[in-house]
Amino acid sequence: MKEILVKEIASEPITIEGLECLEKVYKIDDKEVSSIVATRALNPLRLLEHALIKKGMEIKKMLNSDNPCDFDKITIKYNEYEDIEKILKEIMEYRCCPDYKEMYNYQIDMLPFEVCMRTSDAIMNFGKDKDDIEKDNELSKRRWNRIRRQVDQIYGEYSIKSLELAERDECIHPSILTISKDNPEKRKHLIYQYKRGGFTIKTQNYLDRSLDHYSYFDTRMWD
């Protein structure tokens, strides 16, 4: 089994839509991988370390200080370069996403690292399978057709009033009731290290209340 080296080679400030971000560039062996991340985002290599350990891979990181997030190199004993690239891109694009205006609705404060990562994993895994979404769409169509028939009897077939009521029902009861696994844009969130200790996640507004949207208020350092 070969050893793959992942190394940060650039972290340049960049402004997008008036928002200060960082353009991160990594080398996985000889190939470059880059993305735009939030200025406050947790070190993507720290998240990569977590993901690889979960997969049972043997890794080694080169710390620059006592802070377990402070490193810019990691070596991995693994044969599939493409898997590492895919995981790193997902981390930068969906877990270190820039905090654009009004994108986030919930904030989870000061979590221990393992709890923070479990919550992040739950967000990335959240969503319905294609078959479940199709069932939801079919139930929605039946409901809409029933409403349309009722309204048509009162206001006349294909009336403007009928269309208005159908559109209002669409807003109240969307056809797709939860986020699809095929739409990772909806699962973007920001993970960063909180100044008082621990880690914080900013997320979008999810319908699944089983996700851990709660806060810890403590000044201890966790990892």
N, C-alpha and C positions, 0 to 999 in steps of 0.2 A: 504493500500500500504506500502510495507516495505522500509527500508532505506539501500542502498548499499554503502559500504565504499570502495573507490579506493585509494590505498596508495603506494607511491614509497618506496621500501625497499632496493634497491641496484642500484648503478650507477658506474660500474667498467670500468676503461680504458682497451681497448683491441686493438690489432693490427691485421689487416687483409690486406694481400697483400701490406704491407708496409704503410697502411693508419691507422692513429689513430682514433678509434671509441669509443663508449661507449656501454656497455651491460647493458640495463635498465631492471630492474625486478620490477613488480608491483604485489600487491595483490588486487584482487577483492573479498572482503570478505575473504574467506579462500583459494582461488585458485590463484596460481601464473601465471603470464603472462610475457614473456620476449621477447626481440628482440634487434638487433644491430641497433643503430642510429648514426647519425653524431655527432661529438663532439660539433659542433656549433648549432645543431638543437634546435628549439624552444621547450620549455617544453611540452612534449606530453599531459600532463594534461591540459595545456592551450588550446590546440587544441580539446581535449575531451570536455572541457567546452563549446567551441563554437558549436561543433556538437550537444551536448545534448540540449543546449538552442534553437537551430534551430528546434529540434524535440519537443519543448514545455515541456521538463522535468524540474522539480524543483530540483535545485542543490544548494550546499553550499560549498565554498572553504575556506580553512584556510590559509590566507596570512602570509608569513614570514617577509614581508617588505612592503614598499610602491609600489614596483614593482608588477603590476598585473600578471606577469608571474612567480613570485617567491612563489610557494607553492608546497607541496608534498602530499596533501590529498584533497580529494573531496568526498562529500556524495551526493547520488542521490536518490530521491524518485521514485522508479521504481520496477517492479516485475520481469522483464526478465533479469536475469544475463547474458545470452548468447549474447544478443544484445550489452551490454556494452563491453564485451570481444571482440566481432567482430569489433566494432568501434575502440577500443584502438589498436588492432593489425593492422588494416588498417592504422591508423595514424602513428604508428612507422615504419611500413614496406614501406609505399608509400609516406608519407609526411615528414618524418624525415630521408630519405634514405641517407646513407653515400655517400660522394661526390667522387665516384670512378673516375679514370682517364678518361678524355674526355667523361664523361657520359652526361654532360650538355652543352647546346648550347646557351641558353638565360639566362640572369640575370635580374631580376626585382628588382630595388633598392628602399629602403626606402619608403615603402607604409604604409599608415595608416592601423591599424590592420584589420578593417572591409573590406577594399579593398583587402588586402592581402588574407584574408580568402575567399572572393568571387572568387578571381582568383584561389586559391587552389581548391575550390569546382568545378570550371569550368574545371580544369585539370582532376580531378577525374571522372567527368561526361562525359569527352570527349570520343568520339568513335562512331562507327556505330553499329547499331543493326545487328543481324545475317542475317535477311532477306535482308538488304541493301548490306551487304558484298557479299551475294550470287548473287545478281543482278550485282554487280561490277565484280565478277568473270565471270559471263556469258557474259557480254559485252566484257571483256578482251579476253575470249576464241574466240569469234567471230572475234575480231580484229586480233588476232594472226593467226587464220585460214586463214583470207583474205591475210595477209602478206605472210604466208607460201605458199599459192597457187601462188601468184605473183612471189615469189623468185624461187619456183620450176620450173615455166615455163622458167625462165632464166638460172638457174644453174643445173637443173635436180632434180628429186624428191628425197627428204630426203638427200640432199647434205649437206656436212659440212658447206658450206656457208649459207645455209638455217638455220641451227641450230644456227650458230653464230649470225645471224641477229635477230632470235627470242629471244636469250638470251639478246642481247643488248636492244631490245624493252622491255623486262621484267624489266631491270634496269631503263629505262627512264620512263616507264609507269607501275608501279607495279600493280599486279592483285588486291590486296587489297589497295584501294586508301587512306584510313585513318585507324586510330588505332581502333581495335575492343574493345568493352566493355568487352569482355571475356579475354582480355590480360592486366591485371593491371600492369604488369611489365613495360609496355611502358608508364605508367602514373606516374612513380616514380618522385618525386621532393623533394627538400630540402627547408624547411622554417626555417629561423633563424632571431634573433634580430640583427639589424645593430648597430655597435658601435656608430654611430652618431645620432641614433634615428630612430624610425620606424622599419619596417620589410622588409626582402628580401626573394625572392623566386628564386631558381635555378631550371630550368626545362630542359627537353630534347627538341629536335627539333620537334615541332608539325606542322602539315600541316594546321591546322585551325587557320587562321589569326584573327579570331574574339576574340580569347583569349587576355587578356590584357597584352601584352608584351611591357610595357613601363616603364619609370623610373621617380621617383620624386627625385629632388635634393634639400633637405631642411634639416636644422639641428634641427628642432623642434622635440619634443617627441610626438608620437601619441599613442593612444590606445582607 
